[in-house]
Structures are given as C-alpha cells and as structure tokens.
C-alpha cells in the first residue's frame, strides 16, 4: 500500500516561492495566471500496515514530521 501526502500553505501564509513562480510565468508571457501557491507531494511506501491502521499512522507521520501544521495543511490519499 502507498500513501500520497499533499502539503500546502494555509490561506493567509505568505508564499514567496509561489510569487516567484507567478513572476516567472508572467515573464514568459503567461499573463492570464493569477495568484500561484506552491506545495509538495510526498509518496510513502507503507510496509506491513493494515488498511484500517494506515490513515492514523500516516496522519501521525504528518503531524510529527512531514507537515508544519501551524502554517501548512495536508491531505492523505491511500493508494493500492
């Protein structure tokens, strides 16, 4: 089983990388792009974890290490 964790900055948190991406896109002529927010995706190969335990185990990974829950949101998708 695999898990895909998507992490993004919470609304209201400044995103300098998103602004840099937006600026670069405008410089390349993509003038229709509005605000850009960047994030990250982490894919985890889960070993011998049951499907019923996986959500809570991955959630614990997120809150303890993968995401800074003060400024970031995260979502977990379990994959076969």
N, CA, C and O atoms as a CHARMM CRD file, in Angstrom:
* protein
*
  320
    1    1 UNK  N      0.85300  -1.18000   0.00000 PROA 1      0.00000
    2    1 UNK  CA     0.00000   0.00000   0.00000 PROA 1      0.00000
    3    1 UNK  C      0.89300   1.23500   0.00000 PROA 1      0.00000
    4    1 UNK  O      1.97200   1.24800   0.59200 PROA 1      0.00000
    5    2 UNK  N      0.41600   2.26200  -0.67500 PROA 2      0.00000
    6    2 UNK  CA     1.12900   3.53200  -0.72000 PROA 2      0.00000
    7    2 UNK  C      0.22400   4.63200  -0.19100 PROA 2      0.00000
    8    2 UNK  O     -1.00100   4.50900  -0.18500 PROA 2      0.00000
    9    3 UNK  N      0.85100   5.69800   0.24700 PROA 3      0.00000
   10    3 UNK  CA     0.11700   6.88400   0.66800 PROA 3      0.00000
   11    3 UNK  C      0.71800   8.08600  -0.04200 PROA 3      0.00000
   12    3 UNK  O      1.93600   8.19700  -0.18100 PROA 3      0.00000
   13    4 UNK  N     -0.14600   8.97400  -0.48400 PROA 4      0.00000
   14    4 UNK  CA     0.29500  10.23100  -1.09500 PROA 4      0.00000
   15    4 UNK  C     -0.16200  11.35800  -0.18300 PROA 4      0.00000
   16    4 UNK  O     -1.35800  11.52700   0.05600 PROA 4      0.00000
   17    5 UNK  N      0.79200  12.12500   0.32200 PROA 5      0.00000
   18    5 UNK  CA     0.50900  13.25400   1.20700 PROA 5      0.00000
   19    5 UNK  C      0.73400  14.53400   0.41100 PROA 5      0.00000
   20    5 UNK  O      1.81700  14.76300  -0.12800 PROA 5      0.00000
   21    6 UNK  N     -0.30400  15.36400   0.34600 PROA 6      0.00000
   22    6 UNK  CA    -0.21300  16.64900  -0.33000 PROA 6      0.00000
   23    6 UNK  C     -0.19300  17.73800   0.72800 PROA 6      0.00000
   24    6 UNK  O     -1.10000  17.82600   1.55600 PROA 6      0.00000
   25    7 UNK  N      0.84100  18.56400   0.70000 PROA 7      0.00000
   26    7 UNK  CA     1.04000  19.60000   1.70600 PROA 7      0.00000
   27    7 UNK  C      1.01800  20.96000   1.02400 PROA 7      0.00000
   28    7 UNK  O      1.68900  21.16800   0.01300 PROA 7      0.00000
   29    8 UNK  N      0.24300  21.88100   1.58200 PROA 8      0.00000
   30    8 UNK  CA     0.17000  23.23800   1.03200 PROA 8      0.00000
   31    8 UNK  C      0.10900  24.23800   2.17200 PROA 8      0.00000
   32    8 UNK  O     -0.29700  23.91400   3.28900 PROA 8      0.00000
   33    9 UNK  N      0.51800  25.45300   1.86800 PROA 9      0.00000
   34    9 UNK  CA     0.46300  26.50900   2.87700 PROA 9      0.00000
   35    9 UNK  C     -0.98300  26.90400   3.15300 PROA 9      0.00000
   36    9 UNK  O     -1.81400  26.91400   2.24500 PROA 9      0.00000
   37   10 UNK  N     -1.27300  27.22200   4.38700 PROA 10     0.00000
   38   10 UNK  CA    -2.61000  27.68400   4.75000 PROA 10     0.00000
   39   10 UNK  C     -2.87000  29.05100   4.12500 PROA 10     0.00000
   40   10 UNK  O     -1.94100  29.80700   3.84200 PROA 10     0.00000
   41   11 UNK  N     -4.15000  29.35400   3.91600 PROA 11     0.00000
   42   11 UNK  CA    -4.53000  30.67000   3.40700 PROA 11     0.00000
   43   11 UNK  C     -4.02800  31.73400   4.37600 PROA 11     0.00000
   44   11 UNK  O     -4.11000  31.56900   5.59300 PROA 11     0.00000
   45   12 UNK  N     -3.51300  32.81700   3.82900 PROA 12     0.00000
   46   12 UNK  CA    -3.00900  33.90300   4.65300 PROA 12     0.00000
   47   12 UNK  C     -1.53200  33.81500   4.94900 PROA 12     0.00000
   48   12 UNK  O     -0.93500  34.79400   5.39800 PROA 12     0.00000
   49   13 UNK  N     -0.91500  32.64900   4.70700 PROA 13     0.00000
   50   13 UNK  CA     0.52200  32.49300   4.91300 PROA 13     0.00000
   51   13 UNK  C      1.22700  32.93800   3.64000 PROA 13     0.00000
   52   13 UNK  O      0.89300  32.48200   2.54600 PROA 13     0.00000
   53   14 UNK  N      2.19600  33.82200   3.78300 PROA 14     0.00000
   54   14 UNK  CA     2.93000  34.31200   2.61700 PROA 14     0.00000
   55   14 UNK  C      3.64500  33.16500   1.91500 PROA 14     0.00000
   56   14 UNK  O      4.18400  32.26300   2.55600 PROA 14     0.00000
   57   15 UNK  N      3.63900  33.21500   0.58600 PROA 15     0.00000
   58   15 UNK  CA     4.23500  32.15700  -0.22200 PROA 15     0.00000
   59   15 UNK  C      5.22800  32.77100  -1.21300 PROA 15     0.00000
   60   15 UNK  O      4.88000  32.99700  -2.37100 PROA 15     0.00000
   61   16 UNK  N      6.46900  33.04500  -0.76700 PROA 16     0.00000
   62   16 UNK  CA     7.43900  33.67500  -1.65800 PROA 16     0.00000
   63   16 UNK  C      7.77100  32.81700  -2.88300 PROA 16     0.00000
   64   16 UNK  O      8.02200  33.36400  -3.95700 PROA 16     0.00000
   65   17 UNK  N      7.77800  31.49900  -2.74900 PROA 17     0.00000
   66   17 UNK  CA     8.04700  30.64800  -3.91300 PROA 17     0.00000
   67   17 UNK  C      6.91000  30.75500  -4.92000 PROA 17     0.00000
   68   17 UNK  O      7.15000  30.79200  -6.12700 PROA 17     0.00000
   69   18 UNK  N      5.67500  30.80600  -4.43200 PROA 18     0.00000
   70   18 UNK  CA     4.53800  30.98300  -5.32400 PROA 18     0.00000
   71   18 UNK  C      4.62100  32.29700  -6.07300 PROA 18     0.00000
   72   18 UNK  O      4.32300  32.35900  -7.26600 PROA 18     0.00000
   73   19 UNK  N      5.02800  33.35600  -5.36900 PROA 19     0.00000
   74   19 UNK  CA     5.18000  34.66300  -6.01400 PROA 19     0.00000
   75   19 UNK  C      6.27700  34.62100  -7.07100 PROA 19     0.00000
   76   19 UNK  O      6.12900  35.21400  -8.13900 PROA 19     0.00000
   77   20 UNK  N      7.37900  33.92400  -6.78300 PROA 20     0.00000
   78   20 UNK  CA     8.47100  33.81200  -7.75200 PROA 20     0.00000
   79   20 UNK  C      8.01600  33.04200  -8.99200 PROA 20     0.00000
   80   20 UNK  O      8.36500  33.40600 -10.11500 PROA 20     0.00000
   81   21 UNK  N      7.24300  31.98700  -8.78800 PROA 21     0.00000
   82   21 UNK  CA     6.71400  31.22000  -9.91700 PROA 21     0.00000
   83   21 UNK  C      5.79100  32.09000 -10.75700 PROA 21     0.00000
   84   21 UNK  O      5.87200  32.09600 -11.98600 PROA 21     0.00000
   85   22 UNK  N      4.91300  32.82400 -10.08300 PROA 22     0.00000
   86   22 UNK  CA     3.98700  33.71600 -10.78600 PROA 22     0.00000
   87   22 UNK  C      4.74500  34.75000 -11.60800 PROA 22     0.00000
   88   22 UNK  O      4.42100  34.99900 -12.76900 PROA 22     0.00000
   89   23 UNK  N      5.75600  35.34700 -10.99100 PROA 23     0.00000
   90   23 UNK  CA     6.56400  36.36300 -11.68200 PROA 23     0.00000
   91   23 UNK  C      7.24500  35.75800 -12.91300 PROA 23     0.00000
   92   23 UNK  O      7.26000  36.37400 -13.97900 PROA 23     0.00000
   93   24 UNK  N      7.80700  34.55300 -12.76800 PROA 24     0.00000
   94   24 UNK  CA     8.48900  33.89600 -13.87900 PROA 24     0.00000
   95   24 UNK  C      7.50900  33.55900 -15.00500 PROA 24     0.00000
   96   24 UNK  O      7.83300  33.72800 -16.18000 PROA 24     0.00000
   97   25 UNK  N      6.31500  33.08300 -14.64700 PROA 25     0.00000
   98   25 UNK  CA     5.31300  32.77300 -15.67000 PROA 25     0.00000
   99   25 UNK  C      4.89600  34.02500 -16.43500 PROA 25     0.00000
  100   25 UNK  O      4.74400  33.99700 -17.65600 PROA 25     0.00000
  101   26 UNK  N      4.71200  35.12600 -15.70100 PROA 26     0.00000
  102   26 UNK  CA     4.37100  36.38600 -16.37300 PROA 26     0.00000
  103   26 UNK  C      5.50400  36.81300 -17.30200 PROA 26     0.00000
  104   26 UNK  O      5.25600  37.31500 -18.39800 PROA 26     0.00000
  105   27 UNK  N      6.75100  36.61300 -16.86100 PROA 27     0.00000
  106   27 UNK  CA     7.90700  36.95100 -17.68500 PROA 27     0.00000
  107   27 UNK  C      7.98500  36.11700 -18.95900 PROA 27     0.00000
  108   27 UNK  O      8.56600  36.54600 -19.95600 PROA 27     0.00000
  109   28 UNK  N      7.40000  34.92900 -18.92200 PROA 28     0.00000
  110   28 UNK  CA     7.37900  34.06200 -20.09800 PROA 28     0.00000
  111   28 UNK  C      6.15900  34.30700 -20.98100 PROA 28     0.00000
  112   28 UNK  O      5.95500  33.62200 -21.98300 PROA 28     0.00000
  113   29 UNK  N      5.35400  35.29400 -20.59500 PROA 29     0.00000
  114   29 UNK  CA     4.19900  35.64400 -21.41600 PROA 29     0.00000
  115   29 UNK  C      2.88400  35.02000 -20.98800 PROA 29     0.00000
  116   29 UNK  O      1.87700  35.19300 -21.67400 PROA 29     0.00000
  117   30 UNK  N      2.86100  34.30400 -19.88100 PROA 30     0.00000
  118   30 UNK  CA     1.62200  33.70500 -19.37800 PROA 30     0.00000
  119   30 UNK  C      0.90900  34.71200 -18.47500 PROA 30     0.00000
  120   30 UNK  O      0.89700  34.57900 -17.25100 PROA 30     0.00000
  121   31 UNK  N      0.32000  35.71800 -19.11100 PROA 31     0.00000
  122   31 UNK  CA    -0.25700  36.83500 -18.36900 PROA 31     0.00000
  123   31 UNK  C     -1.60500  36.51700 -17.73100 PROA 31     0.00000
  124   31 UNK  O     -2.08400  37.28800 -16.89800 PROA 31     0.00000
  125   32 UNK  N     -2.22400  35.40300 -18.10000 PROA 32     0.00000
  126   32 UNK  CA    -3.52900  35.04900 -17.53700 PROA 32     0.00000
  127   32 UNK  C     -3.43000  34.33700 -16.20100 PROA 32     0.00000
  128   32 UNK  O     -4.45300  33.99100 -15.61000 PROA 32     0.00000
  129   33 UNK  N     -2.21800  34.11300 -15.71500 PROA 33     0.00000
  130   33 UNK  CA    -2.03200  33.42300 -14.43500 PROA 33     0.00000
  131   33 UNK  C     -2.22900  34.42100 -13.30500 PROA 33     0.00000
  132   33 UNK  O     -1.62500  35.49300 -13.29700 PROA 33     0.00000
  133   34 UNK  N     -3.07500  34.06100 -12.35800 PROA 34     0.00000
  134   34 UNK  CA    -3.29300  34.89700 -11.18100 PROA 34     0.00000
  135   34 UNK  C     -2.34700  34.47600 -10.07000 PROA 34     0.00000
  136   34 UNK  O     -1.16200  34.23900 -10.30400 PROA 34     0.00000
  137   35 UNK  N     -2.87700  34.38600  -8.86800 PROA 35     0.00000
  138   35 UNK  CA    -2.06500  34.00100  -7.71400 PROA 35     0.00000
  139   35 UNK  C     -1.59200  32.55700  -7.86900 PROA 35     0.00000
  140   35 UNK  O     -2.33900  31.70000  -8.34000 PROA 35     0.00000
  141   36 UNK  N     -0.35800  32.29800  -7.47300 PROA 36     0.00000
  142   36 UNK  CA     0.22200  30.95700  -7.50900 PROA 36     0.00000
  143   36 UNK  C      0.59000  30.57000  -6.08400 PROA 36     0.00000
  144   36 UNK  O      1.22800  31.34200  -5.36800 PROA 36     0.00000
  145   37 UNK  N      0.18700  29.37900  -5.67900 PROA 37     0.00000
  146   37 UNK  CA     0.57800  28.81400  -4.38300 PROA 37     0.00000
  147   37 UNK  C      1.29500  27.51000  -4.68500 PROA 37     0.00000
  148   37 UNK  O      0.81100  26.70700  -5.48200 PROA 37     0.00000
  149   38 UNK  N      2.42500  27.29300  -4.06700 PROA 38     0.00000
  150   38 UNK  CA     3.16000  26.06000  -4.29800 PROA 38     0.00000
  151   38 UNK  C      3.05100  25.17600  -3.06900 PROA 38     0.00000
  152   38 UNK  O      2.76900  25.64700  -1.96700 PROA 38     0.00000
  153   39 UNK  N      3.27500  23.90100  -3.27500 PROA 39     0.00000
  154   39 UNK  CA     3.22200  22.93800  -2.18200 PROA 39     0.00000
  155   39 UNK  C      4.15900  21.78700  -2.49300 PROA 39     0.00000
  156   39 UNK  O      5.07800  21.90900  -3.30200 PROA 39     0.00000
  157   40 UNK  N      3.90400  20.66600  -1.83200 PROA 40     0.00000
  158   40 UNK  CA     4.74300  19.49900  -2.08200 PROA 40     0.00000
  159   40 UNK  C      3.90400  18.23800  -1.94200 PROA 40     0.00000
  160   40 UNK  O      2.89000  18.21000  -1.24400 PROA 40     0.00000
  161   41 UNK  N      4.35900  17.20000  -2.62700 PROA 41     0.00000
  162   41 UNK  CA     3.72800  15.88300  -2.54800 PROA 41     0.00000
  163   41 UNK  C      4.77400  14.90500  -2.06400 PROA 41     0.00000
  164   41 UNK  O      5.89600  14.87100  -2.57100 PROA 41     0.00000
  165   42 UNK  N      4.39900  14.11500  -1.08200 PROA 42     0.00000
  166   42 UNK  CA     5.28800  13.08200  -0.55900 PROA 42     0.00000
  167   42 UNK  C      4.58200  11.74700  -0.74700 PROA 42     0.00000
  168   42 UNK  O      3.45100  11.57300  -0.29400 PROA 42     0.00000
  169   43 UNK  N      5.24200  10.80500  -1.41300 PROA 43     0.00000
  170   43 UNK  CA     4.68400   9.47400  -1.59100 PROA 43     0.00000
  171   43 UNK  C      5.42200   8.50500  -0.67900 PROA 43     0.00000
  172   43 UNK  O      6.65200   8.45400  -0.66200 PROA 43     0.00000
  173   44 UNK  N      4.65400   7.74700   0.06900 PROA 44     0.00000
  174   44 UNK  CA     5.19700   6.81500   1.04800 PROA 44     0.00000
  175   44 UNK  C      4.82000   5.38700   0.67800 PROA 44     0.00000
  176   44 UNK  O      3.65500   5.10700   0.39800 PROA 44     0.00000
  177   45 UNK  N      5.77800   4.49800   0.67200 PROA 45     0.00000
  178   45 UNK  CA     5.51600   3.07500   0.51500 PROA 45     0.00000
  179   45 UNK  C      5.33400   2.53600   1.92800 PROA 45     0.00000
  180   45 UNK  O      6.26700   2.54400   2.73100 PROA 45     0.00000
  181   46 UNK  N      4.13300   2.07200   2.22300 PROA 46     0.00000
  182   46 UNK  CA     3.83000   1.58100   3.56500 PROA 46     0.00000
  183   46 UNK  C      4.05400   0.07500   3.59400 PROA 46     0.00000
  184   46 UNK  O      3.56300  -0.65300   2.73100 PROA 46     0.00000
  185   47 UNK  N      4.78800  -0.37700   4.58000 PROA 47     0.00000
  186   47 UNK  CA     5.08800  -1.80300   4.71400 PROA 47     0.00000
  187   47 UNK  C      3.89400  -2.58200   5.22000 PROA 47     0.00000
  188   47 UNK  O      2.81300  -2.54000   4.63000 PROA 47     0.00000
  189   48 UNK  N      4.09200  -3.27700   6.29200 PROA 48     0.00000
  190   48 UNK  CA     3.06100  -4.16000   6.85000 PROA 48     0.00000
  191   48 UNK  C      2.09100  -3.39700   7.73200 PROA 48     0.00000
  192   48 UNK  O      1.98400  -3.66500   8.92900 PROA 48     0.00000
  193   49 UNK  N      1.38700  -2.44900   7.13800 PROA 49     0.00000
  194   49 UNK  CA     0.37300  -1.68200   7.86000 PROA 49     0.00000
  195   49 UNK  C     -0.97100  -2.05900   7.27300 PROA 49     0.00000
  196   49 UNK  O     -1.14400  -2.03500   6.05500 PROA 49     0.00000
  197   50 UNK  N     -1.91700  -2.40300   8.11800 PROA 50     0.00000
  198   50 UNK  CA    -3.23700  -2.77400   7.61300 PROA 50     0.00000
  199   50 UNK  C     -3.94800  -1.54900   7.05200 PROA 50     0.00000
  200   50 UNK  O     -3.65800  -0.41600   7.43600 PROA 50     0.00000
  201   51 UNK  N     -4.87300  -1.79100   6.14500 PROA 51     0.00000
  202   51 UNK  CA    -5.63000  -0.69700   5.52300 PROA 51     0.00000
  203   51 UNK  C     -6.40400   0.08700   6.56900 PROA 51     0.00000
  204   51 UNK  O     -6.61500   1.28800   6.40300 PROA 51     0.00000
  205   52 UNK  N     -6.82700  -0.55800   7.63100 PROA 52     0.00000
  206   52 UNK  CA    -7.58900   0.14400   8.66700 PROA 52     0.00000
  207   52 UNK  C     -6.68700   1.01000   9.54500 PROA 52     0.00000
  208   52 UNK  O     -7.14000   2.02200  10.08100 PROA 52     0.00000
  209   53 UNK  N     -5.42100   0.62900   9.69900 PROA 53     0.00000
  210   53 UNK  CA    -4.48500   1.40300  10.52300 PROA 53     0.00000
  211   53 UNK  C     -3.76200   2.49200   9.74300 PROA 53     0.00000
  212   53 UNK  O     -3.27800   3.45800  10.33300 PROA 53     0.00000
  213   54 UNK  N     -3.68400   2.34800   8.43600 PROA 54     0.00000
  214   54 UNK  CA    -2.89400   3.25800   7.61100 PROA 54     0.00000
  215   54 UNK  C     -3.26700   4.72900   7.77800 PROA 54     0.00000
  216   54 UNK  O     -2.36800   5.55700   7.92700 PROA 54     0.00000
  217   55 UNK  N     -4.56400   5.09600   7.75800 PROA 55     0.00000
  218   55 UNK  CA    -4.87000   6.52900   7.88600 PROA 55     0.00000
  219   55 UNK  C     -4.32000   7.15500   9.16300 PROA 55     0.00000
  220   55 UNK  O     -3.76700   8.25400   9.11800 PROA 55     0.00000
  221   56 UNK  N     -4.45800   6.48700  10.28100 PROA 56     0.00000
  222   56 UNK  CA    -3.98300   7.07500  11.53300 PROA 56     0.00000
  223   56 UNK  C     -2.45800   7.08100  11.60500 PROA 56     0.00000
  224   56 UNK  O     -1.87600   8.00600  12.17100 PROA 56     0.00000
  225   57 UNK  N     -1.80300   6.07200  11.04500 PROA 57     0.00000
  226   57 UNK  CA    -0.33800   6.02800  11.04600 PROA 57     0.00000
  227   57 UNK  C      0.22500   7.16200  10.18500 PROA 57     0.00000
  228   57 UNK  O      1.15700   7.85100  10.59900 PROA 57     0.00000
  229   58 UNK  N     -0.33800   7.35500   8.99200 PROA 58     0.00000
  230   58 UNK  CA     0.15000   8.41000   8.10600 PROA 58     0.00000
  231   58 UNK  C     -0.17400   9.78300   8.69600 PROA 58     0.00000
  232   58 UNK  O      0.62900  10.71000   8.58600 PROA 58     0.00000
  233   59 UNK  N     -1.34300   9.91800   9.31800 PROA 59     0.00000
  234   59 UNK  CA    -1.68900  11.17200   9.97500 PROA 59     0.00000
  235   59 UNK  C     -0.66700  11.51600  11.05400 PROA 59     0.00000
  236   59 UNK  O     -0.26000  12.67000  11.19200 PROA 59     0.00000
  237   60 UNK  N     -0.26200  10.51900  11.80500 PROA 60     0.00000
  238   60 UNK  CA     0.74400  10.73200  12.84700 PROA 60     0.00000
  239   60 UNK  C      2.07900  11.16300  12.23300 PROA 60     0.00000
  240   60 UNK  O      2.75800  12.03600  12.77400 PROA 60     0.00000
  241   61 UNK  N      2.45600  10.55100  11.10300 PROA 61     0.00000
  242   61 UNK  CA     3.68300  10.94800  10.40600 PROA 61     0.00000
  243   61 UNK  C      3.61700  12.42200  10.00700 PROA 61     0.00000
  244   61 UNK  O      4.59000  13.16400  10.13900 PROA 61     0.00000
  245   62 UNK  N      2.45000  12.82200   9.51900 PROA 62     0.00000
  246   62 UNK  CA     2.27100  14.20500   9.06500 PROA 62     0.00000
  247   62 UNK  C      2.39400  15.19200  10.21400 PROA 62     0.00000
  248   62 UNK  O      3.09700  16.19600  10.10100 PROA 62     0.00000
  249   63 UNK  N      1.71800  14.91200  11.31200 PROA 63     0.00000
  250   63 UNK  CA     1.71900  15.86100  12.42500 PROA 63     0.00000
  251   63 UNK  C      3.05600  15.90100  13.16200 PROA 63     0.00000
  252   63 UNK  O      3.40900  16.92000  13.75500 PROA 63     0.00000
  253   64 UNK  N      3.80300  14.78900  13.12600 PROA 64     0.00000
  254   64 UNK  CA     5.07000  14.75600  13.84800 PROA 64     0.00000
  255   64 UNK  C      6.27100  15.18000  13.01000 PROA 64     0.00000
  256   64 UNK  O      7.28000  15.62300  13.55900 PROA 64     0.00000
  257   65 UNK  N      6.17700  15.04900  11.66800 PROA 65     0.00000
  258   65 UNK  CA     7.36300  15.34000  10.86100 PROA 65     0.00000
  259   65 UNK  C      7.07600  16.00400   9.51500 PROA 65     0.00000
  260   65 UNK  O      7.69700  17.01300   9.18100 PROA 65     0.00000
  261   66 UNK  N      6.15900  15.46100   8.75600 PROA 66     0.00000
  262   66 UNK  CA     6.04600  15.84700   7.35000 PROA 66     0.00000
  263   66 UNK  C      5.47600  17.23600   7.12300 PROA 66     0.00000
  264   66 UNK  O      5.88300  17.91700   6.18300 PROA 66     0.00000
  265   67 UNK  N      4.54100  17.67300   7.96400 PROA 67     0.00000
  266   67 UNK  CA     3.89900  18.97600   7.76500 PROA 67     0.00000
  267   67 UNK  C      4.06300  19.83000   9.01600 PROA 67     0.00000
  268   67 UNK  O      4.02000  19.33100  10.14100 PROA 67     0.00000
  269   68 UNK  N      4.25000  21.11100   8.79800 PROA 68     0.00000
  270   68 UNK  CA     4.24300  22.07400   9.89300 PROA 68     0.00000
  271   68 UNK  C      2.80000  22.55800  10.01800 PROA 68     0.00000
  272   68 UNK  O      2.37800  23.46500   9.30100 PROA 68     0.00000
  273   69 UNK  N      2.05600  21.95400  10.92300 PROA 69     0.00000
  274   69 UNK  CA     0.61600  22.19500  10.99300 PROA 69     0.00000
  275   69 UNK  C      0.25400  23.60300  11.45300 PROA 69     0.00000
  276   69 UNK  O     -0.91700  23.97900  11.41400 PROA 69     0.00000
  277   70 UNK  N      1.22400  24.37400  11.87900 PROA 70     0.00000
  278   70 UNK  CA     0.96400  25.77700  12.23300 PROA 70     0.00000
  279   70 UNK  C      0.69800  26.58200  10.96200 PROA 70     0.00000
  280   70 UNK  O     -0.17700  27.44800  10.94200 PROA 70     0.00000
  281   71 UNK  N      1.45300  26.29500   9.90400 PROA 71     0.00000
  282   71 UNK  CA     1.32000  27.08400   8.67300 PROA 71     0.00000
  283   71 UNK  C      0.90600  26.26000   7.45300 PROA 71     0.00000
  284   71 UNK  O      0.66200  26.82400   6.38700 PROA 71     0.00000
  285   72 UNK  N      0.82500  24.93100   7.59300 PROA 72     0.00000
  286   72 UNK  CA     0.52900  24.08500   6.44300 PROA 72     0.00000
  287   72 UNK  C     -0.69700  23.20900   6.68600 PROA 72     0.00000
  288   72 UNK  O     -0.96500  22.77600   7.80700 PROA 72     0.00000
  289   73 UNK  N     -1.43300  22.96100   5.60000 PROA 73     0.00000
  290   73 UNK  CA    -2.49800  21.96100   5.57100 PROA 73     0.00000
  291   73 UNK  C     -1.94900  20.73100   4.87400 PROA 73     0.00000
  292   73 UNK  O     -1.00700  20.82100   4.08700 PROA 73     0.00000
  293   74 UNK  N     -2.53600  19.58800   5.16400 PROA 74     0.00000
  294   74 UNK  CA    -2.14400  18.38300   4.44300 PROA 74     0.00000
  295   74 UNK  C     -3.36100  17.51000   4.22200 PROA 74     0.00000
  296   74 UNK  O     -4.33500  17.56000   4.97400 PROA 74     0.00000
  297   75 UNK  N     -3.28200  16.70600   3.16900 PROA 75     0.00000
  298   75 UNK  CA    -4.31700  15.71100   2.91300 PROA 75     0.00000
  299   75 UNK  C     -3.61100  14.40900   2.56600 PROA 75     0.00000
  300   75 UNK  O     -2.50400  14.40800   2.02900 PROA 75     0.00000
  301   76 UNK  N     -4.27300  13.30300   2.88400 PROA 76     0.00000
  302   76 UNK  CA    -3.69000  11.98000   2.67400 PROA 76     0.00000
  303   76 UNK  C     -4.59100  11.19900   1.73300 PROA 76     0.00000
  304   76 UNK  O     -5.81100  11.16300   1.89400 PROA 76     0.00000
  305   77 UNK  N     -3.95700  10.57400   0.74300 PROA 77     0.00000
  306   77 UNK  CA    -4.66700   9.69800  -0.19200 PROA 77     0.00000
  307   77 UNK  C     -3.99700   8.33300  -0.11900 PROA 77     0.00000
  308   77 UNK  O     -2.79200   8.22000  -0.34500 PROA 77     0.00000
  309   78 UNK  N     -4.75600   7.31000   0.18900 PROA 78     0.00000
  310   78 UNK  CA    -4.21000   5.95600   0.23000 PROA 78     0.00000
  311   78 UNK  C     -4.37700   5.31800  -1.14600 PROA 78     0.00000
  312   78 UNK  O     -5.44800   5.39500  -1.74800 PROA 78     0.00000
  313   79 UNK  N     -3.31500   4.68900  -1.63700 PROA 79     0.00000
  314   79 UNK  CA    -3.29800   4.07500  -2.96200 PROA 79     0.00000
  315   79 UNK  C     -3.05300   2.58600  -2.84500 PROA 79     0.00000
  316   79 UNK  O     -2.41500   2.12600  -1.89800 PROA 79     0.00000
  317   80 UNK  N     -3.55000   1.84500  -3.79200 PROA 80     0.00000
  318   80 UNK  CA    -3.31300   0.37700  -3.77900 PROA 80     0.00000
  319   80 UNK  C     -1.94900   0.03300  -4.30300 PROA 80     0.00000
  320   80 UNK  O     -1.58900  -1.14300  -4.36200 PROA 80     0.00000
